Structures are given as C-alpha cells and as structure tokens.
Amino acid sequence: MKNKTTSFIIICFLFYGNTVFKAQESVGILELKRKLSLAKSDREKAKIYVDLGNLYVENKIADSAIAYSKLGLPIYERLNDTEQVGRSNLFIGGLFLEKLDLVNSEKYLIEGEKYLNRTENYDKRAWAYFLLATVNSINKKNEVANDYCNQILNLNNQKKIKDKKVVLAAYQRLFQNNFLQDNAVDGYKSLNTYIEFTKSNFPDYLHDAYFFAGTFYLSNKDFKKSLDYYQKALEIGKKNKNEQQVATSKMLIGNIYSETKQYEQAKPFLNDAKNYFENNQSNDNLKLVYYYFSDINYKQKDYTNALIYINKALKLSKEQDPMYRYFTHQKGLIDLKTLIDDVDFNQDVAKVQELQKLTNKQSENLEYFLNLKTVVSAEVFIQNYEILQEAYEKLGDYKKSLFYLKKAKDKKEETYSLDNMRNLSEIQSKTEIANERARIKLEEETKRIQLQKEIELKALRFEYEKKQAAAKTEEERKRLALEEDLKRKEIQIKFNEEQKAVALKYDQEKSIAKINQEKKDAIAKADLESSKTQKNRWAFGAGLSLLLLGFAGYSYNQKRKDNKKIAEEKKKSDDLLLNILPYEVAEELKEKGKTSAKHFDEVSVLFTDFVNFTANSERIGVQEVLNELNICFTEFDRIMEKYNLEKIKTIGDAYLAVSGLPVSNDQHAKNAVNSGLEILSYIQQRKKENPDALDIRIGIHSGSVIAGIVGVKKFAYDIWGDTVNTAARMEQNSALGKLNISEATHKLVENDFTFEYRGKIETKGKGAMEMYFVNEI
C-alpha cells in the first residue's frame, strides 16, 4: 500500500467525524418532554425544543435532535427572533453534516448564514462559515471552501471573534482542504500558519497540529519530518497523560516505520496502539491499526494475514461509513495480488475465471471512486490502475493492460511530478530562511533600541545624581527629582514608539513578502501549466534524484551558515535578557511572549543604603563616589549570586534584593542574613583599603510579596507588598555597619546566629516593631 492512501485515511477520520447512535432516552429528555406537555407560550415551547435537541446530541441520537430542533424553527420565525432562527438552522445543518447528508446540511447552513449575517453574533456566524467550508471542501468546491475560511480569519483580524476555537478550526480546515486537494505548496503554507496559531493560542491542542503536520509530510514522502512530528505528538500525549493521544501517536509512528520498510520496528508501536484501542473499544482507531497490519503483511507478501486484518477492519465498518469503500479497495488489491502471484493461469481455467471476476469487481471499485463527488486521494487511482494493468496482462488483454499502465504513469506525473516536488522544496526552503532572517533582523533592531534606551537612562541618572549632590535645599532636590522623572518618562515614550514602529515595519514586510510570493506562485503555476509535458519514468527518477541532491547540498551549507548566525544572535539576546530578568521569568517570557505576576508566601527582602552619600559626594566629588558605588554594587551582585538571592534593582545608593524567588527556598531567611553579613564584612575590608570608602546599613524582613514585570514593553522585574516596605523600615532604623532584622526574620533564623535584641522601636507608618541586630559570625 502507498503512504498517500494511509495519510488520506488518517485525515478522513478527523475530517468527516463519526456518529454513534444510542436508542435509550435519558432521564433529562423524559423530564423535558413532560415540561413540553405543560408549556403555555410559544417561546417556552421553542426553548424546550432547543434543549431537547441539545440533550439528544449529548446522547448521540442525531435523528431525534434534528426532529425536535426543526419543530422550534417555525416558532422562532413567527416571533421574528432572527438570531435564534440562525442558530437553529446552524445546529440542524451541523447534524446533517455529521450524518454526511451534504444536501440537507448545505440547505440549512446557508439559511443559518443568511439570518446570522443580520446579527452581531460573529462567533455563530463564523461557525456557520466553518461548516459551509467543510461541506464545500467535501464537494470539491475548493475555492468556495477556502473563501469561507478566509472570511473567518478576516473577522478575527478585525477582532470581532471571541471564540478563538472557530479560528483554530478555520486554520485547520484550510490545511485539510489543501491537503485533500493534493495542493502541496498551499498545504505547506496553511500548515505553518495553523501550527503558529495553535502554539500562540491553544498549546493544549498542539498534539492535533503535529498530527496533521506528520500526515502532510508522510503524504509528500518526507518520512524523516513526518516521524519527527509524530514523535512530538507522542511526547505531548505523554506530557498530558492522555492515553488516547499516546496510542494514536504510536499507531502513526508504526505506520512510518512500515512505510520505510522497517517492519519489525513498526510492529511494537502498532501492537501497543492495538491493545489500547481494543481495551477501550475505540473502533474507529482500531480499524486503522488493522489496516496498517494488513499493509505490513501485504508488503511482506503474507497475503493470508493481510486478508485477516483487512477483514477485521471491514467487520468493524458499516457501508455508510466514509472509509468503508477504502477498506474494500484494499481487500480487492490483496485478493488480486494473491491470485496473480500464486497461479499459473495457462493451466487453470477456473483461476482465470476467478481472476476475471476479481478484475471486474476492482474495475467497479475504480468506477465508484471516479464517480464520487467528494475528494479522493490520487493514490487510490494509481493503485487501481497498477493492479488492473497487471491483471489484464495476466488475462492476455494487452490493449487494456497498456491503457491502465499509461493511466498510472499519467496520474503519477500529475501527483508526484518533478515540478511539484521542486515547488514544495523551494517554498519550504524560502519560507524557513526568510522567517529566520526576519526574526534575527527584528531581534537586532529591538536590542539596539533597548540598549540605546539603557544608555540614555544611565546618562540621565548620572547627570541628575550630580545635580542632586550639588543641590543646596530640599526644595531644589525635589524639583530635580520631578524633572528627572519627567525626562525618564519621555525616554520611555520614545522607546515605546520606536519599538512599535519596528514591530509594524516587521509585520508589513512579512505581509508584502507573502503577497509577492503569492504572485510568484501564481505566475509559476501558469508557466507550468502552459509548458507541461509528459516525462518518462527514468527521466523523472533521475531528475528527482539530482534535484534532491542539489537541494540537500544547498540547504546544508545555507542552513549551517544561518544556524551559526542564529546561534550567535540568540546568545546575545539571551544574555541581555538574563541580565535584566531572572532565568525562570526570562524563559517564560521567551516561550509565551508575556509573564504573569506571581504571589510568593515566604521570602526575605534585603535593603542596603550607604550612609551620608550626599555629604561624601560633596567632599570627594561625584565621580569618585560613583566609582566607589559601582565597585561595591558589583561585589554585592557577586554575593547575591553566591547565596542565591535575586537582585531586584538599585535606587540611587540603595540596593534591593530578595531571597526565595522566583524559585521557592526554605533557607531564604538564612541566605539573606548570610549575604547581609558578608556585605558588612566586605565594606569593613574596603574601608581599610580605601579611606574614602562608604559606610553602610542593612535591613531584612521576611513575609509575602508579589513579583513580576510591570507593563508589556519595559522588561523591569520588581516586587511589591508590605514586606518590601517593612524591609525598608528595618534598613532606615539600622545603624552604621549593622544588619537589622525584624521579629518575623528572627523567628526563622534564631537557631543559626546570635543577636542583640533592641526592643520595640517606633517606625514611620508601621508603629512600634521589635528589632534585632545580627552579630557577625
């Protein structure tokens, strides 16, 4: 069997869906019917009809759901309830679609669309578009289906859709539609946008996205990428502890090994999946596992077991099931191949008659697919043409044998032509390289703006610290502080505007590149159609090999250069980010594009402040004091790292750090006290070496804080809460060369250090608080 058929079957299970019917009515349904007999107003009756429809759907009794929903329609029409008429038609059309009654489904969905378009309910309108896209896709109206999907995406771009699941469904349907139409280039593009949207908005649904990606690459014979995506799907299933996803992924991985002729590696994966599906009576998936086992046995020429497994799949199927004819198609191939390979027809008239019968049956099977109005995989036709060519050759009808040989060759050329393979390879390479280059360009520009802002802020700070030191009065210092704050805000506004401009330019360039690429694709397609000629099998194979060899060499060299540059730029970007944010917060920001503030119950906050900083600035000069401040703060940074504290910020000559976040730590208070004592020891040593060294006081308090990033553009990690204010009071009420801690911190470290109890001391805004000096070890 060929991989295009198997991948098509995989898609169809999700594409068409499957409905299970139950005969028993629930207690809820019986209660609603009782209420219906007592209902007085038309609106009340209509509401009960809607509720009955929903309950029947929950019980998977589709026919009754349709019947009761229809009863509510004329009532809502009489009441001129436009939205409810639209919703009811949408509901009924969706149920007909599940039953694959496409005529009735389209009828009700179009009516639902008409009414919903008159309302402001954009979510329901979008679901109507989605279901109509599905109907038209099945009916091979590719452009109409894509148009409905694009209408959903346009509504989403206008920010009119709240239910993002319908947007996800639209991206998924666009991909499925292009896939089923054997449109490799458009399929690749829509697959990428679908995965990108899923990662950003529905990471829990990535299993399905990777499932479809694996199927896409399987259909295009890129087994390595297909296996990579199925393995990603397997890892997500394990992470989610979802046994159904794990079993499905194993089934598909088994199929990849089968397609690459690694049959013994395939069987354990398929057996695991089979056992799970059998134990859980998951018949839809079980049919597919049986199909894969049939395929493996067929390839190993074990036609007996191949037939056993395909018969198991057929036993679980009904004639109305979408995949029933595909399984019978497989069975026909096995029957014919078994007979062709095992029998000498020249000496067995009965076998010749049997071969003629099976050939006629397979011809009828082919005719069914040729006349089918819905999408059919090209590989189904290729398989039929090839087996019929062999059969008619055995029967001695060489005219028909040649006819089917040519049909198979033409269909292969149409589906797997060199031009199609080259187009897909080119668009993959261009897309991946263009995306990486654009991303690097955006990162470089963002870093440039960020660094420019940091430089401007540091220069501003230096200038105003100099002015503050020279200020004579408190009023002048307040004026300078307000002036500095205003200029900082101006710098931030300028930075935000530049950042917006860069992001907008990036988005515009992506849009323009996309439009230009679409134009090129259209021109290339037109040129291809006008110049398309038949190529013989040898030329196709040789040309494809040369193309893949050349493309592989180009891709390897180009990717090696790009990867080196990407790695260098990524390291620069990561180093810059880690210099601003804690590791865990930086990782969250890179993964999600944002971070959320978090509450920490148990941390210890450390404040330090240099004594007589302004007086020292006047005595020895601003530049000398700033140099000393830089030397001390650099050492403080080292001490914080040693004791696992997170530096938050410096505020002039004050230094703020916290122990116990972003990762909780039972030793947070002890670590904070140890770091404070080491700072005191360093300052004492510094004063021996430099007579102009600064004196310091330190305060620590333990409690709860909130930590996070303020805003969406300025990456400044900060902490808030009463614990921070109390730590500041501990520092303000400390003494020169002393570490002052609160009662809360003392309780946490009372067995680890010695203390000098200071009693209750009055503090600003907090009242009297018990405090302790920590003695040096």
N, C-alpha and C positions, 0 to 999 in steps of 0.2 A: 504494500500500500504506500501511497505517497504522502509526504507531510502536508501538502496543501489541503488534502481532504481532512486529515485529522485536525488541523488547525481550524478549518471551517466548521467542523463539528463542535469543537470547543466553543467557538464564538456563538454558534446557534443555540447552545443550551442556555447561554445568558441572554441572547438576542430575543428569542421567541418566548422564553419562560415556559412554565409548565403548571397546569392547574390540576389539583386533586379534588375530587368530589366526594362529599360525605352526605349520607341520607338523613342522619339523625338531626333533629332540631333541638337547639339549646333551650335552657330554661328562660334565658333572656328573650329569645324570639317568641316563645309562648306568652310571656308577660306582655310584650309589645302588641301582640295580636289581641290580647284581652283589652288593652288600653284603646286599641283601634276601634273595637266594637262600642266603646263608651265615648269616643271623641265626638264633640259637638260642632266645632268650627272647621272650616276647610283648611285653614292654616295648621291647625293642630293635627289633622289627618295627614297633611302633606309632610309635616315634620316626622310623624311616626313612620311613614313610608320610607323616608330617607334613613331613619335609624334602623329600620328593618333591612334595608339594602346593605348598610354597613355591617350589621351583625351577620347577615348571610355570607358576606365576603369573608369575615373573620372565620366563619365555619366552612369556608371554601365551597359554598353552594352557589355557584355563579348564576345559574338559570333563575333561581328564586330571587337573587339580588337584582337581576335585570328586571324581572317582572314587577317587583314592588317599586323599584325606582321609576319605572315607566308610569305607574299609577299616580305618582306625585307630580309628574311633569305638567299635565293639563291644569292642575290646580294652581301651580305657580304661574302658569301663563295667564290664567284668569285674574290672578292677583297682581299682574304686571311686575312680578319680582324678577327683574332682569338677571341679577347675579345668580339667584338660585336656579333659574332655568338653565343658565350657562353651566353651573356646577353640576346639575343633574345630568345634562347631556354629556358632559365630560366624563362623569362617573360611568354612565352606561357605555359610552364609546370605549373606555378603557377596558371594561369587562368583555366586550365583544372582541377586542384585540387579543386578550388572553386566550379566548376560545379560537383565535385565528379566523374569525368571521370578519374579514377585512372590509367587505362591502358595507355591512351594518356599522362596523366600527367607524369607518370614514364618514358615513352619513351623520351619525350622532356627534362625532368630534367636530365636524365642520359647523354644525348647528351650535354646538357649545362655544366654538371660537367666535362665531358671529355675535352671540349675546355677551360673552366675556369681554370682547373688544369695546363694548359700550360702557364698561365699568372701570373702576380704578384698581381692581384686584389683579395686579400684574403677576402675582405668583400663580394664580389659577390660569390666567391667560398663557403664561409660559408653559405650564403643564399641558395645556391643550396643544400648543405648538410642538411640544416634545412628542406627544403621542401621534400627532399627524405626521411628524418627521419619521416616526417608526413605521407607520402604515405605508408611506410613500417609499421608504427605503426597501421594505419587503416587496413592494410592487415595482421595484427597479426604476422609480422616478427619482433618480439620484439628485438632480439639481433642485427639485422641489423640496426634497428632504433636507438638503444642506441649507436651503433658504430658511426653512423653519428653525433649524438650529441656530443660524446666524441671527435671526430675529430675537431669540432668547439672549444671545450674547450681547446684542445691541442694547436690550433692556437692562442687562446687567451693567454695561458700561455707563449707562445713564443713571445708575444707582437706584433703579426702580424696583429691583427684585430683592426681597428679604430672605426668601427661602433659597439658600445657595445650593441646595441639593439638586434643584432643577437645572442650575447652571452646570453642575458637575455632570448630570445626566446628558446635557446637551453636548458637552465636550466629548463624553464617552460615545454618544450616538454618532457624532461627526466622524470619529475614528472608525467605529464599526461600519458605518456606511461606506467610507472609502475603502476599508479592508474588503468588504464583501463585493465591492465593485472591481477588485483587483487593481486598485489605484495605489501603487506603491509609494510614489512621491508624496501625494496628498495625504496618504495614510501615515507616512512618517511625520509630516508636519503636524497633523492633527493629534497624533500620539504624543508628541513632545509638549504641545500646549495642554493636553489633557493631564499628563503627569505633572507638569509645572503647577497647574491649578490645584490638583489634588494635594501636592506637597504643601502648598501655602494655606489651603483652606480645610482639607479633610485628610490629615495624615493617617487617621484610622482606616481610611479606605485605600491606602496605598497597595494593599495586597491585590485588589482587583486591577489597579492600574498596572502593576508589574505583571500580573497575569496576562493582560492584553498585550503588553509590550513583548513578553516572551512568545506569545502566539503570533504576533506580527513578524518577528524575526525568524520564527520557525517557518512561516509561510514563504519567506524570502530566502530560505536555506542558509541563514546565518545562525548556525547551531550554537556557536560559542556565546553570542549575545543572548540568544534565546535561553540557553541554560543559565546564564548569569542572572537574568530577570526572574526566572522560575525559582532560582535559589534565594534571591532577595525576597520573593513572595513567601517561600518556606520559612525564612528567618522571621519575617513579620508575623506569620501564623504562630510560630513558637513563642515569640515575644508576647503576643496577645493571648497565649494559651488557648488558642482556637483550634480544636482538633479537626474540625471540618476543613479549615484553610490548610492545615498541615497535610491532611490526607490528599486534598486536591493538588497541592503543590508537588507532593511526592508522585502522584499519578502523572503529572506533566513532565517532571524530571525523568521518570521512567520512559516516557514516550520519546524524549530527546535521545536518551541512550539507545533506544530501539532504532530511531531514525539514523543514528551514526553507527549502526551495526554492532553496538556494544550490548548484546542481548543479555549476557549474564549479569551485567551491572544494572540493566533495566529491571530485571525480574524482582529483586528485593524491594525496590521502591513501589512497583506495581502491586506486589503482594501485601505490603503494609497498607496501601490505599484500599485494596480489595477487602482486606479484613475489617477495616474501619467501616467501609460502606455497607458491607454485609451485616455487621453487628448492629448498625444504626438504620438499616433498611433504607438507605439512601439510593433508591433505584436509578434515578437519573444519572448520577455519577457512576454507579455500578455498571450500567450499560456501556459507558465509555471505557471503563477498565477492561471489561470483557472484549470490547472492540480492539484495544491495544494488545491484549494477549493473543487475540486472533491474528492480528497483524504480525506479531513476532513469530508465531508458529508458521504463518504463511511464508514469511521470508526465509525461515529455516526449512521450508518445504515439508513441514509436518502438517499436511493438509487435514489430517484426521482431527487433531486438536484445534486447528484453526477453525474448522467447521463447528466443533463442540462449543467453542467460545462465542462465535457469532450467533449460533442458535440460542445461547443463553441470553445474549443481548436482545435478540428478537422476541424471546419469551417474555421479557420484561417490558416490551413495547406494544403499543396498540397502533392500528393502521392510521388513526388520526394524528398520532404523534409526528411532529415535524421531521424527526430523524429516521422514521421507520423505513422510508424508501432508500435511505443511505445505507442502512444495515442490510436490506435485501440486495442492494447493489453490491455490497461486499460479499455477500453469500454467493451471488451469481459469479463473481470473479473467482472465488475459491472453487466452486463446482466446475467451472470451465477449465481452470488451470489444472485441477486434479485429473480431469479426463484427458486433456491434451498431453500432459506429461507422461501418463501411465499406460496409454493404449496405443497399439499398432492398428490403425484404422483400416489398413488394407486387408486385414484378415478377420475383422469383426464387424459384421453388418449391423448388429444390434447397437454396438457402441457408436457407430456412425449416426444411426438414427437418434440416439440419445444426445450426441454432440449437436446434431441439427436442432433438436428440441431446446437444448440449453442455449444455443446461439440465438434462436428465435426469441426466447424469453429475455435474453440480455439485450437484444435489439429493441424489444418492447420497453425494457427498463430505460434504455437510452432515449427512446421516443418520449417517455414520460418527462425526463429532465429537459429535453429540447422544448417541450410544450409548456413547461412550468413557467408561470408568470413571475414567480419570485426569483430572487438571486440564487444562482447555482455556481458552485466552485468550478473553475476551469479544469481542475484535476479530475473531476468526475468524468468529464467528457474525454479527457486524454486517456484515462484508464479504460474506459469503454471502447474507444477507438482501437487501442493497442490489443486488448483481448479479442476483439472481433476480427482484427487483422489476422491474428494467429489462428483463430477458429476457422475462418473462411479459407485460409491457406491449407489447413488440415483437410477441409472438406473438398479441396480442389477447385474452389471458386476463386481463381486468381484475380479476376476483374474486381470483385468486391474486396478482396484482401488488399489490393493496391489502392483502392478507394479509401479504405479506412487507415492505411499506412500514411497516405497523403493528409487525411484529416487530422491524424495525430500530430504529424510534423507541423502542419499549419497552426494548430492550436498551441503547440509548444512555443512556436515562434512568436505568436501573438502574446502569450503569457510570460514566457521566460526569455524574451529576446535580449540580445546584447545591448540594444538601446535602452530597454527598460532597466537592466541591471546597472548600466552606466549612469543613467539618470538618477537612480536611487543612491548609488555610491557617491556621485558628485554632490547631491543635495545634502547627504549626511555629512560629508567632509566640510562643505562650505558652512553649513549651519553650526557645527561644533566649533570650528575655528573662529568664525565670526562672533559667536557668543562669548568665547573665552577672551578674544581681543577686546570686545566692547566692555566686558566686565572689568578687565585689567585697566582699561582707559578710565572707566568710571571710578575705580578704586584709587588710581593715581591722582586724579583730579580732586577727589574727596579728601585724600590725605594732604594734598597741597594746601587746600583751603583750611583744613583743620590745623595744620602746623602754622600757617600764616596767622590764624586767629590766636593760637597759643603764644606766638611771638609778640603779637600786638598787646595781648593781655599782660604778659610779663613786663614788657617795656612800660606799659601804663602803670603797673603796680610799683615798679622801681621808681618811676617819676613821682608818684604820689607819696610813697614812703619817704622820699627825700623831702618833699614839701611838708609832709606831716611833721617830720623831725625838726624842720625849721620854723614851724608854726609857733606863735607865742601865746595864743589864747585858745581856750576850749571852743569858743565860737568859730574861730578860724579853722580849727581841726574838723569840726562838724561840717562846715561849708565844703572843705576839701573832700571829706568822705562822700558827701552827696554828689559833688562834681565827679568824683571817680566812679561812683555807682552809675551815674548817667552815661558816662563815656563807655563803661563796660557794657551797658545795655545797647548802646549804639553799635559797638563792635559785634555783639551777638546778633543784632538785627541784620547787620551787613553780612555776617557769616550765613545766617539762615537764608537770606535772599540769594546769595551765591550758590548755596547748596541746592536750593530749589531750581535755579537756572541750569545747573549741571545735570540734575536728575531729569528735568524737562527735555534738555537737549539730547540726553541719552535715549529717552523714550521716543523722541521724534526721529532720531537717527535709526532706531530699531524699526519704527513704522515705515520710514522711507525705504530702508533696506528690504523690508518684507514686500512692499509694493513693487519695487524694482525687480526683486526675484520672481514675483508672480508674473510680471510682464515677460521676463526672460523665459520662464517656464512655458508660457502660452506660445511665444514665438518658436521655441524649440519643439513644442508639440506639433505646431503647424508644419514646420520644416520636416519633422519626422514622418508625418502622415503623407506629405507630398512626395517624399523620396524613398518611402519604404519599399523594399524589395525582398523577395524570398532568398533565404540563405540556407545552404545545405548544412547537414548535421556536423560535418567535420569542421567547416568554417566557423560555425557557432561555438563549438567546443574550444577550438584553438584561439579564437578571438577573445572569448571569455577568460581563458587562462592568462593570456597576455595582459588583458585589462586588469585582472585581479592582481597579477604580479606587479605591474607598474603602479597600480593604485596602492598596493601594500607597501612598496618601497617609498613612494612619495609620502604616504600617511605616516610611516615610521619616522622618516627624517624630519618631517614637519612637526609631528607630534613631540619628538624628542626636543626640538628647539623650543616649541611652545611650552612644553611641560617644565623645562628648565626656567624659563622666564616667569611662568605662572608660579612656580615654587618660590622663586626669589621674591616676587611681589607679594605673595601670600605671607611669607615670613615677615616682611617689613610691616604689612598690615596687621598681622597678629601681634607682633612686638609692640606696635604703637597702641593697640587696643589693650593689651595686658599691662601697659604702663599706666593706663587710666582706670581700668576696671579689674575687679577680682577675676580669677580664672573662670570660676563657675558661672559668673554673670556674663563674662565675655562669650563663653561657649553658648549660653542661652541666647544672647543677642545675635550671634552668627547663625544659629540654627533657625530661630523664629523671626528675626528681624526686630524684635522688641523684648523687653523684660518686664516682669511684674514685680511690684513691691512685695516684700515678704516680712512677716512678723517673726521675731526671734524672742523666745521667752527668757532665755538665760544667756546674757553676755556681760562683759565687763568693759566699761568705757574709760579710756585713759586720756587725760588732758595734761599738757605741759605748757608752761608760759615762762619766758625769760623776764627776770626782774630788772626794772629800771632800763628798759630797752631804749626809750626815747632819750633819756639822760646820757646813756652811753653813746648814742648816735651823735649827740651834740659834742661830747667830749673827744671822741676819737675819729669822728667822721662817718658819714652814712655808708660809704663804700666799704670801709673796714668792717663795720658792723654787719653789712650784708654778706661779706665774705665769710665772717665767723658763723653767721646764721646758716649759710649753705653747708659749711663743713659739719656743723652739729646735726643739721637735719639729715644729711647723707648718712651719718653714723646712726641716727635714730632709725632710719629706714632699714639699715642692716640688723639692728637689734629687733625690730618688729618682725623681720623675716625669720630671725633665729627662734623667737618664741611664738611664731605662728599667729601674730596679730595682723589685722588688716588696717593699713594706713588709710584714713579717710581723706584728710586734707590738712593743709596749713592755713592758718588765718593770721596773716601778719607774722608775729613772732610766736604764735601759739601753734601747737601740734596736736592733732586729734587722731586717735587710733582706737580700734575696738577688738576685743578678743572673744571668739566664739561664733563668728560668722565669716563668710557665708556658709561654712560648714560647722555644725554644732560641735562643741568640745567641752567635756565635763571638767577639764582643768582650766577653763577660761580665766577664772579669778587668779589662780596661782600663776599662770603665764603672764597675766597683765602686771601683777606685783613684781615678778622677777624682771620683766622688761623695764619697769619703773626704777627698780633698784640699780639695774645695770646702767641706765641713763644717768642716775646720780653719780655712780662711780666714774663714768666717762667724763662728766662735767668736772668732777674734782681733779681728775688727772689732767684734764685740759687746762684748768686754772694754774696748775703747776708749770705747765709748758708755755702758757701764754698769759701774761699779766692782764691783757685786755679781754680775756675770756668772760663769757656772760654767766651770771648766776641764774638758777632755775628753781621752780617749784612745780610739784606734780600732784594731781588728784585723781582718784579712781572711785567709781561707783558701779555696782552690779545691779542688773534688772533686765527689763524687756525693752526692745527698740523695734522700730520699723526701718527697713533698709531697702534702697532701690535707686533707680535713676529718675531724675526729675525731667519731665518733658520727653520729646521724641527725637530731638536733634542733638542736644548737648549731653555728651556722654560723661556726666559727673555723678559718681556714686556717692550717696550721702546717707546719713542716719538721722532719725527723728525720735522724739519721745521725751518723757520726763526724766528718764535715766541719763540722757545727754545733758540736760540742764543741771541735774544734781551733780554729775561728774565735774561740770564747770564750777559749781559752788565748792566742791572739795578742793579744786585747784586754787580758787580765789582765797580760801581760808587756810591754805597750807602755809608753810614758811620757807624761807630761803634754804635750799639744799635739803628739803624734806619731801617725803612721799606721804600724803594724807589720804586715808581711805574712809569710807562710810561704814556704818554698822552692818549693812547688807553684805558688803565685801568681806568685812571682818569675820562674819559667821562662816563664810566659805573657805577661809584660809587660816583660821585661828590655830590650827594644829601644825601649820607649816612655817610660821615666822614668829618673831617676838615683837611686841607692840608697846607703845606708850599711849595709854588711854588719856584723852584730852577732855572728856566730859561732853556736855551738851553745849554747842556753840551756835549762836544766832546767825542765820543766813538770810540773804536777801530773797524774799518771795517764798521761802521754804520753812521759816520758823527755826526753832532750836533743833539741831541734829547732832547725834552722837558721832564723834570722830576719833580716829586713831592715827598716830604716826607709826609707820613701819620702820623698825630698826634695821640697819644694814646687817647683812649676814657676815 
